[in-house]
Amino acid sequence: MGSTFQGLEIAKRGMSTQQMALYVTGNNIANANTPGYSRQRVNFTETEPYPPASMNRPQIPGQMGTGVEAGSIQRVREGFLDMQYRNENNKLGYWEARADATAKMQDIMNEPSDNGLSKTMDEFWQSLQDLSTNPENEGARSVVRQRGLAVVETFHYLYDSLSQIQQDFGSQIGVTITQINSLTKQISDINKQISEIEPHGYLPNDLYDQRDRLVDELSKLVNVQVEKVANGGNSLKIAEGTYNIYLTDSSGSPILDGSGNKIYLVQGSATHTLSLPGGQDLDGDGVSETPNGPVAQFQVGSASISATAFSSGKLLGLVESFGYEDSSGGTKGIYPEMIAHLNDLAYTFGTIFNEVHKKGYGLDGTTTGVEFFSGLTSTDAAKQITLSSDIDNLSNIAASMDKTSGNGSNAINLANVGKMLLSSSSISLVGTTDTLDLAGLSLPLKSGTIKSNYEGWIGKLGVDGQQAERMKNNSDTLLQSVEGNRQSVSSVSLDEEMTNMIKFQHAYNAAARQITAIDEMLDKIINGMGIVGR
C-alpha cells in the first residue's frame, strides 16, 4: 500500500504548483502593458506514479498518482506569426521611406501651384509675348529680364532644395546603419546571456522577449531571417537557443558571399558590422556609414553585397531615395533622377533660348549674337544657369528680326521656345527665312517640348507618390492585422488572467482542504484507535 503520508505529499505538491501558477499569473498582470512582453504559463506535469514497474512491486490494483509539479514556465509565442510580422514590417519600412522621399520632393516642386517652375516659366513666356507687341517699351523689356531672373532663381532653388534633401537622406542612411549595428550588438549580447542560462535547464523568457523585440526592430530596417541554434547541455526541449541572423534577398533566399556562404549579421555572440566602403565615419566609431556619393555596395564583415541586394526595408528605401549605382555604373534613385531631369531641362531650355536670341537684334538694330543666359553646363545647368551680364543693358534683349526697333518677331520666337518640338531637326523662325538647327545642338532632351517634358516628370512624381502612400497604407494595414493575430496569442488578456487567478486560487484552497481532511483521518488513526473499553 502507499505511504501513510502520501495524501499529504500529493496535497502539498498541489498547493506548491498552484501557488507557482498564481505567481506567474500575477507576473502576467503586472506586465500587461510592458512592450514586447509575452504572457507566460506554467506547464503542469504529473509526477511519477506509484509504484514504478518492477518485479518486487507491492500487490495493489494499479499505479496511483502522486500529484503534480511545475514542469517549466513557458512563454506563449507563435513563431509563424513572428515571421509574418517581420516580413510585413520590412515592407512597411521600405514604403515609409519611399513615401517620405516623394512627399518631400512634391513639397519642393510645388506643382501645380502659382509658385512652381511651370508657372514661373509661363509668366516668362507671357512677358515675351507682351514684348512682341511693344518691343520699344523699356518697361516691357524690364519685365522680360525680371521674369528671366525669376526662372533662373527658381532653377537654383529647386536644385539646392533637392540636393539638400538628398544629403539629408544620405545622413539617414548613416543613422540607419548605426542603428542596425547597435541592434545586432544588443542581440548578440542577449544571445550570450541565453547561452549561459539554457544549459542549466532554465527558460530565460524575459531575455527571449527582449531579443524578439530587437529582431522586430531590425526587420523594419533590412531583410533578415532567424536561424535557431541549440545550446546543448541540459537545455530543455522547448528552449529556443541562440539566434543566428542572416540577410536575405527578394526571394527570401540567403544572400551569399563569394564563397557561397550565408552573410550573417549575428552569429551567436559574434556580430558582423555593416558599413559603407568609401563612406564617411561621422561618429568616430571606425565604421563608414554615411555615403559620399551614389551607394555602390555595402560591406558586412569582409563580405561585399550590392546596394540593392535587399528586396525591401527602410535601408533600401533610403538608398533608392539618395541614389545608387546600377549594374552599368550609372546613377539611379529618386533624387538623382529628378536633379538630372532638372539639369537637362535647364540646359535644353537655356541653350535653345540662347540660340534663338542670338539670331535677333537689339533695340539699336546692330547688336546681335548676344546670349540671354550664361553658365550652362551639361552636368549641373540648374545650379549654374544665370542671366548673361549683357542683358543688364535692356536694349540688348533681341526682340527684332529685321534690325528695326519696332519689330517684335524674335520676341515671338523666344516666346515659342517652350512649345518647340525637340524631335525636330530644325525649327522655322517667325520674321525670317532662317531656321534653328536643333539637331546640331546636342540637347539632352530629344522628344516632346520643354513644357511637356517637365509636366511628364511631375506627373510621374505624383503617380509614384500616390503609389508609395498607397503601399505604405496597405503594408501598415497588413502589419496591424498580423500584429492583432500575434497579440491574440502572446499578449496578456486581463480577463483571462483574472479567470486563471480564480481557478488557481480554488485549486490551492482545495489542496489545502485536502490536507485538513487527511489530518483529521490521521488524527483518528493516531489518537482514536487502540483505546478499548473506554
C-alpha positions as CSV (number, residue, x, y, z in Angstrom):
1,M,0.0,0.0,0.0
2,G,1.0,3.6,-0.3
3,S,2.7,5.6,2.4
4,T,0.5,6.9,5.3
5,F,1.6,10.4,4.4
6,Q,1.1,10.0,0.6
7,G,-2.1,12.1,0.6
8,L,-0.3,14.9,2.4
9,E,2.5,14.9,-0.1
10,I,0.0,15.0,-3.0
11,A,-1.8,17.9,-1.5
12,K,1.4,19.7,-0.7
13,R,2.6,19.4,-4.3
14,G,-0.8,20.6,-5.5
15,M,-0.6,23.7,-3.2
16,S,3.0,24.4,-4.3
17,T,2.2,24.1,-8.0
18,Q,-1.0,26.2,-7.8
19,Q,0.9,28.8,-5.8
20,M,3.5,29.0,-8.6
21,A,0.8,29.3,-11.1
22,L,-0.7,32.2,-9.1
23,Y,2.7,33.9,-9.1
24,V,3.1,33.6,-12.9
25,T,-0.5,34.9,-13.3
26,G,0.5,37.9,-11.1
27,N,3.6,38.5,-13.2
28,N,1.4,38.5,-16.4
29,I,-1.0,41.0,-14.9
30,A,1.9,43.2,-13.8
31,N,3.4,43.2,-17.3
32,A,0.1,43.6,-19.2
33,N,1.3,46.9,-20.7
34,T,5.0,46.1,-21.0
35,P,6.2,46.5,-24.7
36,G,7.3,43.1,-26.2
37,Y,6.1,41.1,-23.2
38,S,4.7,37.6,-24.0
39,R,2.4,36.1,-21.5
40,Q,3.7,33.1,-19.6
41,R,2.2,29.9,-18.4
42,V,3.2,27.1,-16.0
43,N,3.3,23.7,-17.7
44,F,1.7,21.3,-15.2
45,T,3.3,17.8,-15.2
46,E,2.1,14.7,-13.4
47,T,4.7,13.3,-11.1
48,E,5.9,9.7,-11.4
49,P,3.1,7.3,-10.4
50,Y,3.4,4.8,-7.6
51,P,4.6,2.1,-7.7
52,P,7.1,2.0,-10.5
53,A,7.1,-1.1,-12.7
54,S,9.4,-3.7,-11.0
55,M,9.5,-7.4,-10.0
56,N,9.0,-6.5,-6.3
57,R,6.2,-4.1,-6.7
58,P,3.5,-4.2,-4.0
59,Q,0.3,-6.1,-4.7
60,I,-2.1,-3.2,-5.3
61,P,-4.7,-3.0,-8.1
62,G,-2.7,-0.5,-10.2
63,Q,-0.5,2.6,-10.2
64,M,-1.6,5.5,-8.1
65,G,-0.9,9.1,-9.0
66,T,1.5,11.0,-6.8
67,G,0.5,14.6,-7.6
68,V,1.6,17.4,-9.9
69,E,4.7,19.6,-10.3
70,A,5.6,22.7,-12.4
71,G,7.4,21.2,-15.4
72,S,8.5,24.6,-16.8
73,I,7.4,28.2,-17.1
74,Q,7.0,28.8,-20.8
75,R,6.1,32.0,-22.7
76,V,3.3,31.7,-25.2
77,R,4.6,32.6,-28.6
78,E,3.9,31.6,-32.2
79,G,7.0,31.6,-34.4
80,F,5.0,31.6,-37.7
81,L,3.2,34.9,-36.7
82,D,6.6,36.4,-35.7
83,M,7.9,35.6,-39.2
84,Q,4.8,37.1,-40.8
85,Y,5.1,40.2,-38.7
86,R,8.7,40.7,-39.7
87,N,8.0,40.3,-43.4
88,E,5.2,42.9,-43.3
89,N,7.3,45.2,-41.0
90,N,10.1,45.0,-43.6
91,K,7.8,46.1,-46.4
92,L,6.4,48.9,-44.3
93,G,9.9,50.3,-43.5
94,Y,10.6,50.4,-47.3
95,W,7.4,52.1,-48.3
96,E,7.6,54.6,-45.4
97,A,11.0,55.7,-46.7
98,R,9.7,55.9,-50.3
99,A,6.6,57.8,-49.3
100,D,8.6,60.2,-47.2
101,A,11.0,60.8,-50.1
102,T,8.3,61.5,-52.7
103,A,6.3,63.7,-50.3
104,K,9.3,65.9,-49.6
105,M,10.0,66.1,-53.3
106,Q,6.4,67.1,-54.0
107,D,6.6,69.8,-51.4
108,I,9.8,71.2,-53.1
109,M,8.5,71.0,-56.7
110,N,5.2,72.5,-55.6
111,E,3.2,71.6,-58.7
112,P,0.7,72.6,-59.7
113,S,0.7,76.0,-58.0
114,D,1.3,79.7,-58.5
115,N,4.8,79.4,-57.2
116,G,6.3,76.4,-59.1
117,L,8.6,76.4,-62.1
118,S,5.8,75.8,-64.5
119,K,4.0,79.0,-63.5
120,T,7.3,81.0,-63.4
121,M,8.1,79.9,-67.0
122,D,4.6,80.6,-68.2
123,E,4.9,84.1,-66.9
124,F,8.3,84.4,-68.7
125,W,6.7,83.3,-72.0
126,Q,3.9,85.8,-71.4
127,S,6.3,88.7,-70.8
128,L,7.9,87.9,-74.2
129,Q,4.5,87.9,-75.9
130,D,3.9,91.3,-74.3
131,L,7.3,92.5,-75.6
132,S,6.5,91.3,-79.1
133,T,3.6,93.8,-79.2
134,N,5.6,96.7,-77.9
135,P,9.3,95.9,-78.4
136,E,10.5,99.5,-77.9
137,N,8.9,99.8,-74.4
138,E,11.6,99.8,-71.8
139,G,9.1,98.6,-69.1
140,A,8.2,95.5,-71.2
141,R,12.0,94.8,-71.6
142,S,12.5,95.2,-67.9
143,V,9.7,92.7,-67.2
144,V,11.3,90.2,-69.5
145,R,14.6,90.5,-67.7
146,Q,13.0,90.2,-64.3
147,R,10.9,87.2,-65.3
148,G,14.0,85.6,-66.8
149,L,15.8,86.2,-63.5
150,A,12.8,84.6,-61.7
151,V,13.2,81.5,-63.9
152,V,16.9,81.3,-63.0
153,E,16.3,81.7,-59.3
154,T,13.6,79.0,-59.4
155,F,16.0,76.6,-61.0
156,H,18.6,77.5,-58.3
157,Y,16.0,77.0,-55.6
158,L,14.8,73.6,-56.9
159,Y,18.4,72.4,-57.4
160,D,19.6,73.5,-54.0
161,S,16.5,72.2,-52.2
162,L,16.6,68.8,-53.9
163,S,20.3,68.5,-53.2
164,Q,19.9,69.3,-49.6
165,I,17.1,66.8,-49.1
166,Q,19.2,64.2,-50.9
167,Q,22.0,64.8,-48.4
168,D,19.5,64.5,-45.6
169,F,18.7,61.0,-46.9
170,G,22.4,60.3,-47.0
171,S,22.6,61.2,-43.3
172,Q,19.6,59.0,-42.6
173,I,21.4,56.1,-44.3
174,G,24.3,56.7,-41.8
175,V,21.9,56.8,-38.9
176,T,20.1,53.6,-40.1
177,I,23.4,51.7,-40.5
178,T,24.4,52.8,-37.0
179,Q,21.0,51.6,-35.7
180,I,21.4,48.2,-37.4
181,N,24.9,47.7,-35.9
182,S,23.5,48.7,-32.5
183,L,20.6,46.3,-32.7
184,T,22.9,43.4,-33.8
185,K,25.3,44.1,-30.9
186,Q,22.4,44.0,-28.4
187,I,21.0,40.8,-29.9
188,S,24.5,39.1,-29.7
189,D,24.8,40.2,-26.0
190,I,21.4,38.6,-25.3
191,N,22.5,35.5,-27.2
192,K,25.5,35.2,-24.9
193,Q,23.3,35.5,-21.8
194,I,20.9,32.9,-23.1
195,S,23.7,30.5,-24.0
196,E,24.9,30.7,-20.3
197,I,21.4,30.1,-18.8
198,E,19.7,27.4,-21.0
199,P,22.3,24.6,-20.4
200,H,21.3,24.7,-16.7
201,G,17.7,23.7,-17.6
202,Y,16.1,27.1,-17.3
203,L,14.0,29.1,-19.8
204,P,15.1,32.8,-19.8
205,N,11.7,34.0,-21.0
206,D,12.4,37.7,-20.4
207,L,15.6,37.5,-22.4
208,Y,13.6,35.8,-25.2
209,D,11.1,38.7,-25.2
210,Q,13.9,41.3,-25.3
211,R,15.6,39.5,-28.2
212,D,12.5,39.2,-30.3
213,R,11.6,42.8,-29.8
214,L,15.1,43.8,-31.1
215,V,14.7,41.4,-34.1
216,D,11.3,43.1,-34.8
217,E,13.0,46.5,-34.9
218,L,15.8,45.1,-37.1
219,S,13.3,43.6,-39.5
220,K,12.0,47.1,-40.4
221,L,15.4,48.2,-41.4
222,V,16.7,45.3,-43.5
223,N,15.7,41.9,-44.8
224,V,16.7,39.3,-42.2
225,Q,15.8,35.7,-41.3
226,V,16.4,33.9,-38.0
227,E,18.2,30.6,-37.6
228,K,17.9,28.9,-34.2
229,V,20.9,27.0,-32.8
230,A,20.5,24.8,-29.7
231,N,22.8,25.5,-26.8
232,G,23.2,21.9,-25.6
233,G,23.9,20.9,-22.0
234,N,20.8,20.3,-20.0
235,S,18.7,22.6,-22.2
236,L,15.0,21.8,-22.2
237,K,13.4,20.7,-25.4
238,I,11.4,23.9,-25.6
239,A,14.4,26.1,-25.1
240,E,14.8,28.5,-28.1
241,G,18.6,28.5,-28.3
242,T,20.6,31.4,-29.8
243,Y,19.7,33.3,-32.9
244,N,21.9,33.5,-36.0
245,I,20.6,36.3,-38.2
246,Y,21.4,36.4,-41.9
247,L,20.5,38.7,-44.8
248,T,18.0,37.6,-47.5
249,D,17.2,38.8,-51.0
250,S,13.9,39.5,-52.7
251,S,13.0,35.8,-52.9
252,G,13.7,35.2,-49.2
253,S,16.8,33.2,-50.1
254,P,20.1,33.9,-48.2
255,I,22.4,36.5,-49.6
256,L,25.7,34.6,-50.2
257,D,29.3,35.8,-50.2
258,G,31.9,35.0,-52.8
259,S,32.4,31.6,-51.3
260,G,28.7,30.7,-51.3
261,N,28.2,31.2,-47.6
262,K,25.4,33.0,-45.9
263,I,26.1,36.6,-44.9
264,Y,25.3,36.8,-41.2
265,L,24.8,40.0,-39.2
266,V,24.7,37.9,-35.9
267,Q,26.3,34.5,-35.3
268,G,25.8,33.5,-31.6
269,S,27.6,36.2,-29.6
270,A,29.5,37.5,-32.6
271,T,28.4,40.3,-34.9
272,H,29.5,41.3,-38.4
273,T,29.4,45.1,-38.8
274,L,27.5,46.7,-41.7
275,S,29.4,49.5,-43.3
276,L,29.7,51.6,-46.5
277,P,33.0,51.2,-48.3
278,G,34.4,54.6,-49.1
279,G,31.8,56.3,-46.9
280,Q,32.3,58.8,-44.0
281,D,32.7,57.8,-40.4
282,L,30.9,60.7,-38.7
283,D,30.6,59.3,-35.2
284,G,34.2,58.2,-34.9
285,D,33.4,54.5,-34.2
286,G,35.6,53.2,-37.1
287,V,32.6,52.3,-39.2
288,S,31.9,54.2,-42.5
289,E,28.2,54.7,-42.6
290,T,27.4,57.9,-44.4
291,P,27.8,57.9,-48.3
292,N,29.9,60.4,-50.1
293,G,28.2,59.7,-53.4
294,P,25.8,57.1,-55.0
295,V,25.9,53.9,-53.0
296,A,27.6,51.1,-54.9
297,Q,27.7,48.4,-52.3
298,F,27.6,47.5,-48.6
299,Q,30.1,45.6,-46.6
300,V,29.2,43.1,-43.9
301,G,32.3,41.9,-42.1
302,S,34.6,41.0,-45.0
303,A,31.8,40.3,-47.5
304,S,30.5,42.8,-50.0
305,I,27.0,43.0,-51.4
306,S,25.2,45.1,-53.9
307,A,23.5,48.3,-52.8
308,T,20.2,46.9,-54.0
309,A,20.6,43.3,-52.9
310,F,17.8,43.7,-50.4
311,S,14.2,43.5,-51.6
312,S,12.7,46.0,-49.1
313,G,13.3,47.5,-45.7
314,K,14.0,51.1,-44.7
315,L,17.7,51.0,-45.6
316,L,16.8,50.1,-49.2
317,G,14.1,52.8,-49.4
318,L,16.7,55.4,-48.2
319,V,19.3,54.1,-50.7
320,E,16.8,54.4,-53.6
321,S,15.9,57.9,-52.5
322,F,19.5,59.1,-52.0
323,G,21.0,57.4,-55.1
324,Y,22.8,54.2,-56.0
325,E,25.0,52.8,-58.8
326,D,23.3,50.4,-61.2
327,S,25.0,47.4,-62.8
328,S,26.3,49.6,-65.6
329,G,27.8,52.2,-63.3
330,G,25.1,54.8,-63.8
331,T,23.4,56.7,-61.0
332,K,19.8,55.8,-60.2
333,G,17.4,56.9,-57.5
334,I,14.5,59.2,-56.8
335,Y,16.5,62.4,-56.1
336,P,19.4,61.9,-58.5
337,E,17.0,61.3,-61.3
338,M,14.9,64.4,-60.6
339,I,18.0,66.5,-60.3
340,A,19.3,65.1,-63.6
341,H,15.9,65.9,-65.2
342,L,16.1,69.4,-63.8
343,N,19.6,69.9,-65.2
344,D,18.5,68.5,-68.6
345,L,15.6,70.9,-68.6
346,A,17.7,73.9,-67.7
347,Y,20.4,73.1,-70.2
348,T,17.9,72.4,-73.1
349,F,15.8,75.5,-72.2
350,G,18.8,77.8,-71.9
351,T,20.6,76.5,-75.0
352,I,17.7,76.8,-77.3
353,F,16.7,80.2,-75.9
354,N,20.2,81.5,-76.4
355,E,20.3,80.2,-80.0
356,V,17.0,81.9,-80.8
357,H,18.1,85.1,-79.0
358,K,21.4,85.2,-80.9
359,K,19.6,85.3,-84.2
360,G,17.7,88.5,-83.3
361,Y,18.7,92.1,-82.9
362,G,18.7,94.5,-80.0
363,L,17.0,97.9,-79.8
364,D,19.8,99.7,-81.7
365,G,19.4,97.3,-84.7
366,T,23.1,96.4,-84.8
367,T,23.6,94.3,-81.6
368,T,23.2,90.6,-82.4
369,G,24.6,87.2,-81.3
370,V,24.1,88.0,-77.6
371,E,23.2,85.2,-75.2
372,F,20.4,85.7,-72.8
373,F,21.6,83.0,-70.3
374,S,25.1,82.0,-69.3
375,G,26.7,79.4,-67.0
376,L,25.1,76.5,-69.0
377,T,26.9,73.2,-68.4
378,S,25.6,69.7,-69.3
379,T,26.1,68.3,-65.8
380,D,24.6,70.9,-63.4
381,A,22.9,73.6,-65.6
382,A,20.1,74.1,-63.0
383,K,22.7,75.1,-60.5
384,Q,24.9,77.2,-62.7
385,I,22.4,79.0,-65.0
386,T,22.4,82.8,-64.7
387,L,21.4,85.8,-66.7
388,S,24.1,87.0,-69.1
389,S,25.7,90.3,-68.0
390,D,24.9,91.6,-71.5
391,I,21.2,91.6,-70.5
392,D,21.8,94.1,-67.8
393,N,21.5,96.5,-70.7
394,L,17.8,96.1,-71.6
395,S,18.5,97.3,-75.2
396,N,20.4,94.1,-75.8
397,I,17.2,92.0,-75.5
398,A,16.9,90.8,-79.1
399,A,13.2,91.3,-79.9
400,S,13.7,92.2,-83.6
401,M,14.4,90.0,-86.6
402,D,14.8,92.8,-89.2
403,K,17.0,95.3,-87.3
404,T,14.2,97.7,-86.8
405,S,13.3,98.7,-83.2
406,G,9.6,98.3,-83.8
407,N,9.9,94.7,-84.9
408,G,8.9,92.0,-82.4
409,S,9.2,88.9,-84.5
410,N,12.1,87.4,-82.5
411,A,10.2,88.0,-79.2
412,I,7.5,85.8,-80.6
413,N,10.2,83.2,-81.5
414,L,11.5,83.4,-77.9
415,A,8.0,83.0,-76.5
416,N,7.6,79.9,-78.6
417,V,10.7,78.2,-77.3
418,G,8.7,76.3,-74.7
419,K,6.4,74.9,-77.5
420,M,9.2,73.8,-79.9
421,L,9.2,70.1,-80.7
422,L,12.6,68.8,-79.6
423,S,12.4,65.9,-82.0
424,S,12.5,68.3,-85.0
425,S,15.8,68.6,-86.8
426,S,15.2,72.3,-87.5
427,I,12.6,75.0,-86.5
428,S,11.4,77.7,-88.7
429,L,11.6,81.2,-87.2
430,V,9.0,83.9,-87.5
431,G,10.0,87.0,-89.4
432,T,12.9,85.4,-91.4
433,T,13.7,82.6,-93.7
434,D,16.3,81.4,-91.3
435,T,15.8,78.2,-89.3
436,L,17.1,76.9,-85.9
437,D,19.2,73.7,-86.3
438,L,18.1,71.7,-83.2
439,A,20.0,68.6,-84.4
440,G,23.3,70.3,-84.1
441,L,22.8,71.5,-80.5
442,S,23.4,68.1,-78.7
443,L,20.5,68.6,-76.4
444,P,19.8,66.0,-73.6
445,L,16.1,66.2,-74.3
446,K,15.2,64.7,-77.6
447,S,11.4,64.4,-77.7
448,G,8.3,66.4,-76.9
449,T,8.6,70.1,-75.8
450,I,10.2,71.7,-72.8
451,K,6.8,72.1,-71.2
452,S,5.7,68.5,-71.9
453,N,8.9,67.0,-70.5
454,Y,8.5,68.9,-67.3
455,E,4.9,68.0,-67.0
456,G,5.7,64.4,-67.6
457,W,8.2,64.3,-64.8
458,I,5.9,66.0,-62.4
459,G,3.1,63.6,-63.4
460,K,5.3,60.6,-62.8
461,L,6.3,62.1,-59.4
462,G,2.6,62.4,-58.5
463,V,1.9,58.8,-59.5
464,D,5.0,57.5,-57.7
465,G,3.9,59.4,-54.6
466,Q,0.4,58.0,-54.7
467,Q,1.7,54.5,-55.1
468,A,4.2,54.9,-52.2
469,E,1.5,56.3,-50.0
470,R,-1.0,53.6,-51.0
471,M,1.6,50.8,-50.5
472,K,2.6,52.3,-47.1
473,N,-1.1,52.2,-46.0
474,N,-1.6,48.7,-47.3
475,S,1.6,47.5,-45.6
476,D,0.5,49.1,-42.4
477,T,-2.9,47.6,-42.6
478,L,-1.5,44.1,-43.1
479,L,1.0,44.7,-40.3
480,Q,-1.7,45.6,-37.9
481,S,-3.7,42.6,-38.9
482,V,-0.7,40.2,-38.3
483,E,0.0,42.1,-35.1
484,G,-3.6,41.6,-34.0
485,N,-3.2,37.9,-34.6
486,R,0.1,37.8,-32.8
487,Q,-1.3,39.7,-29.8
488,S,-4.3,37.4,-29.6
489,V,-1.7,34.6,-28.9
490,S,1.0,36.3,-27.0
491,S,-0.4,39.4,-25.2
492,V,-1.8,39.5,-21.7
493,S,-5.6,39.3,-21.5
494,L,-6.7,40.7,-18.1
495,D,-10.0,38.9,-18.3
496,E,-8.3,35.6,-19.0
497,E,-5.7,36.2,-16.2
498,M,-8.4,37.0,-13.7
499,T,-10.2,33.8,-14.7
500,N,-6.9,31.9,-14.2
501,M,-6.3,33.5,-10.9
502,I,-9.7,32.4,-9.6
503,K,-9.1,28.9,-11.0
504,F,-5.7,28.5,-9.4
505,Q,-6.9,30.0,-6.1
506,H,-9.7,27.5,-5.9
507,A,-7.4,24.7,-6.7
508,Y,-5.0,25.9,-4.0
509,N,-7.8,26.1,-1.5
510,A,-9.0,22.6,-2.4
511,A,-5.5,21.2,-1.9
512,A,-5.3,23.0,1.5
513,R,-8.7,21.5,2.4
514,Q,-7.4,18.0,1.4
515,I,-4.6,18.4,3.9
516,T,-7.1,19.3,6.6
517,A,-9.2,16.2,5.7
518,I,-6.1,13.9,5.8
519,D,-5.0,15.5,9.0
520,E,-8.4,14.5,10.5
521,M,-8.0,11.0,9.2
522,L,-4.6,10.7,10.7
523,D,-5.8,12.1,14.0
524,K,-8.4,9.4,14.2
525,I,-5.8,6.7,13.5
526,I,-3.2,8.1,15.9
527,N,-5.3,9.3,18.7
528,G,-8.6,7.4,18.4
529,M,-7.6,3.8,17.6
530,G,-6.4,1.2,20.2
531,I,-8.4,2.6,23.1
532,V,-10.8,-0.2,24.0
533,G,-13.4,-0.1,26.8
534,R,-13.0,3.5,27.5
